[in-house]
C-alpha cells in the first residue's frame, strides 16, 4: 500500500515537473493583468473572454490603438506567447504599457488560464 501511494505521489510530481502548463499558477499571473483587464468586461484594456481565436483590436466599442487595429494578429497560443513576452516589440505603437512577462513558464501558465477561463460560465453566457 505504501509503495502504491509513493508511486502515485511520484507520478504527480513528475507530471507537474513535465512542463504541462499550470492553470492555477496562470490565474495567479493573471492577477497582474487585472490592473487593466477583466475577463468579462472592458477596463483600461479590453476584456479577455473570447480572446483565443479573436482578431486583435476587434472588441466592439473598445478604443484600441491604431497599431493594434492594424496588426492583423489572431490570438492563439503562439501569438499570445510572443505578445506577452514583449508587447511593444510585437506591436510597436500599442498603448499596452506593461513591459511583458519574461518567464516562459509564467506565460504558458497564463495562456492555459486564459484558455480555460474563456470556457467558463462567466464568458460563455455573453
N, C-alpha and C positions, 0 to 999 in steps of 0.2 A: 504494500500500500504506500509506504514512504517513497519507494522508488518511482511509482506512478506519479505521485504528487511532485517529486523532484523533476521528473521528465516533463510534466505539464508546465511547471514553472520555467524550466529551461527553454521550452518551445515558445512560451510567451515572451521571454526576454529576447530570444533570437529573432522573433518576428518583429518586435519593436525595434531592434537594432538593425534589421534587414534593410531599412531605408524606406519603408512604406510611410507616406505622409500621415501625420497625426492630426486629426480634425480638432481634437480638444486643444492641442497646442496652437493650432491655427486660429481658434476662437480667441485665445489669449493674445495672439499677434494682432488680430482684428481690433482689439481694444484700442490700439494706437490709431487706427483708421477712424475710429468713432469721433475724434475731434472734429472731423469734417464730413464724414459719411454715415449713413444708416442703411440698413437692409431695405426697408420698405418705403422710405420717403427721402426726398432730397433735402440736403442741408447746404453747407458751403460747397460740397461736392455732390455729385449725382448719386442716386440710390444704387444699391448693389443687387437687389432682387432682379433676376433675369440677366445678370451680367454675362454669363457664359453663353456664347453664341450671338451676343448683341454687337452691333456695329458701334464703334466708339463715336461719341458725340451725337447720339441719337435718342436720348431720353426726351420725350416731348416736354416742352416748357422749361427745360434746364438751359441756362445760359453758358454754353461751352465757349472755350477759346476758339478762335478761327483755326489755330493749328490742330486742335483735337478734331474739329469738324472735318478738316481736310485730310486727316491721317489715313482714312480708309482701313483702319485696323478693325478686325473682328476679334473679339475677346475669346480666347481659348487658353489652355494651359500654357502653351508656348509663348503667346503674345503677352499674357499676364506676367509670366516669369520675367520676360525681357523688360517690360514696363516697370514692374515693381523693383527691379534691380537698379534702374536709373530712369525715372520718369522723364526728366528733361533731356536726357541723351536720346531717348527713343522718340519723343515728341517735343522738339525744340519749340519754344513759344507757348507751351502748355501753361495753364495757370495753376497746375498742381505744384504746390510749394514743398511738399515732402521730398526729402533727398533720396528716398528709396530704402530698400532692405538689402543689405549686402550679403546676409547669410542665406545661402541657397536652401538650406533645410527649412528655415523660417518661411521663405517664400513658398516652398512646396506645401508646408502645413497650412499656410494662409489660403492658398488656392484650393486645397482639399476642403477647407472650411467653407469657402465661398461656393464651391460646387454643391456641397451638402445643404448649405443654408438656402440656396436657390430652389430647393425642393421642399422646403418646409411650408407649413400652412400659412405662415406669415407672408410668404412670397407667392404661393400658388393661388391664394384667394383673390389676388389682384387681377 
